[in-house]
C-alpha cells in the first residue's frame, strides 16, 4: 500500500484515540451538561456516526469544543435589520460601494427611522444548534475533503481543526455552505489542478475586492449595528476587519482550504485590535517583523496584514523637517490564533478571578514567535504580595492601557514569554474592568534590553520643542504629497485667459504651508489647478485654502470648480474646519478650483492645508503636557506659538503625552530623543 495513503488512513484513528482520553472525555460530558434540553440533539449526531469512525471522531470534536460558542439571536437585532437590508439590496444591484455610498444609505435610514440601532443578544450553540444542521455540515465537509483534488495532502487532524469548524468567533450561518458552493462553483472547476494554498489566495483576493472593511461606519458613525448575523455579512458584504475575516475563513473552509483567525488585543503604537486570516500551511516567514519603521516597497514587506499605514510607496514621502519623522508601520506586541479547539492552557480555563474579555476565549493560542521578533522577559513589580492572581502587560490605546498578555506574579517579579520588541508596555492588574499599574512602564529594545520610566531614578531636566500630539503617519504624509504639483494663478478675465502663474507646490507640506504674491496688481480670481498632481491610493484632496488681502484681510467670494465626491464637497475648502476636506471627482475633464472675489483685490498671501488628521501643534490652541510616573502627571499648559510648544525644566528620559484642550481627542505617548519626538 502507498505509504502516504497508509498515513492518511491511520491518522484519523490516532486522532480518535487521543481525543477519547482524560480531558477530552470530561469535555464531552461537560458539553452535554451545558446543552441542557438540547442534549438529545447532540447525541443524535454521535448516534448517526456510530459505524463511521472518522465522522464519529469529527462530530465528537465539534461537540466537545462547542463550549463557549454562541451566535447572535436574530430577534435581538430586528431594529437594525433595515440597515443591512438596504446595504444588501444595494450590493445585489451594483456589486460594490462607490463614493462612500454606504454612509449615504445608513444616514438616510437614520433620518427616516431614528433610534433603530439594536442591542444584540447571544444564544448558546450547545443549547440551540440542531442535529440536522450538524449532520449536514459534517457530511458536506467530508465530501469536500475526500473529493476535491487539492485536499489530497490535508491530514485528518488539520481537517478537523481548520476545515470542519462551522463557526469563527461566534458567527455562522446554516446556509453558508450552499452560499459558497454556488458562489465559487465556476472557480473550483477552473482551478482544480492548483494547490489549496494557491486556491486559497485566489479566493482571498476575490473577497478583498468585494467585501468592504469600513471601521468608521460601524465604530464611529453608526454604533450598534454590529455584531450582526453571518447572513447579513454575506449579503451586504460589509463590516470591520473582524467581519471581513470571519466571512473569508468561512469561504475558504467551505472550499476545503484550512484557515484560521489570527489576532492581537491592540497594536503596539496605534489604537484598536486587529484580525487577519491565516491559511494553514502558509510559507514560513524567514525574517520576522522587528517592529521598526521602514517604508513600504512591495507586498513582500507585508508580514502581517495592515502593518503599513498605506501599502504605497512614494519618493515624495520622506522626513519633511529635521525634527519630525514619518511613521510608516504599526507595531505588534503579541500574536494569537483563535482556534475552534479549546486550548487546555488558556487563561479562560485556568482563571478563578475576573479576567479581560479578550482572554475569556478558550481557543486562544500564542503564536507570537511565528511572526515577530520577541523575547522572554522578567519584569520587576512594585509589591511582593499581590491581591490578584494574574498580572498583565498592557499597551497604550488613546487614554487606556489594554492587556495584551498575562503571567503569574512570583514575589516581586513576573516572567512574560514571547513579548514583541520595540514596544511600550505597562505591567498591571485587572480588577472590575479597570487597569491598576503593578510596576514601571518600559520599552523593550530589540536586544532584549528594558528601558524603564521611573522618575525616582532620573531627576535630570531638559528643554524640549514639540511639533505634534500624534505621530506624522504615512497616510497623512501621502495625502500631503498628493498636493505636490498643484499650481496657483491669478487673473481678472472670467474665462481665465489672462492667468498669471504665482506658485507651485513642489515639496511635501507639513500639515500646512503658504506663499506670498509679490505684486502690487489687483486680481479678481485665484485659480488652484491640480490637473497634474500625482494619484496615489487616494484621490487628490485638500482641507482648506485661505486667501488674504491687505492687512491680513481674509478674502471671501464665490467658489466654483470641479464637483466634490459625496460629503467631500467643494465648499469644504472654505468652511474653516481643518478636518473636513474637498475631494474632486477625478472623472471630470478639468481639475481646478476658482475663487471669485467679486472685484479685484490685492492678494498678499495664500495658506493651504492638505487633508490630514489635524494633529500638529496649532498656533493659538491650548495644550497640556503630561509625563508618566505611576500615573499621568501634568507639566503645565501652553498655547501653541509658531505651530510648536517649548517647555523648559521637564524630566529627561521620561514618557510624555500632549492633550489639546481646544479641539481633538487623539494622542499617543512619546519619548524625546536627539531633539525629536519618538512615538510609541
Secondary structure, DSSP 4 states (H G I P E B T S, - for coil): --HHHHHHHHHHHHHHHHHTSTHHHHHHHHHHHHHGGGHHHHHHHHHHTTT-HHHHHHHHHHHHTTTT-EEE-GGGGGGGHHHHHHHHHHHHHHSS--TTHHHHHHHHHHHHS-S------EEEHHHH--HHHHHHHHHHHHHHHHH-GGGTT--HHHHHHHTS-S-SSS---TTHHHHHHHHTHHHHHHSTTS-HHHHHHHHHHHHHHHSEE-HHIIIIISTT--S--HHHHHHH-EE-HHHHHHHHHHHHHHTT--EEEEEESSBSSSSS-EEEEEETTPPPPSS-B--------SGGG-SSTT-BS-S---TT-S--BTTB-EE-B--BS--EEE-SSPPTT-HHHH-SS---GGGG-TTEEE-HHHHB-EEEEEEE-S-SS-SSS-EEEEEEETTEEEEEEEE--BTTEEEEEEEESSEEEEEEEEETTEEEE-S-EEEE-TTS-EEEE-TTS---EEEEEE-BSS-EEHHHHHHHHTTTT-EEEEESSTT-TT-EEEEE--S--SS-EEEE-----EEEEEEEE-TT----SSPP-EEEEEEE-GGGPBP--EEEESPBBTTB-GGGGGSS-SSS-B-B-TTSS--EEEEEEEEEEE--EEEEEES----B--BT-EEEEEEESSSEEEEEEEEBBTTBEEEEEEETT--EEEEESSS------EEEETTEEEE-
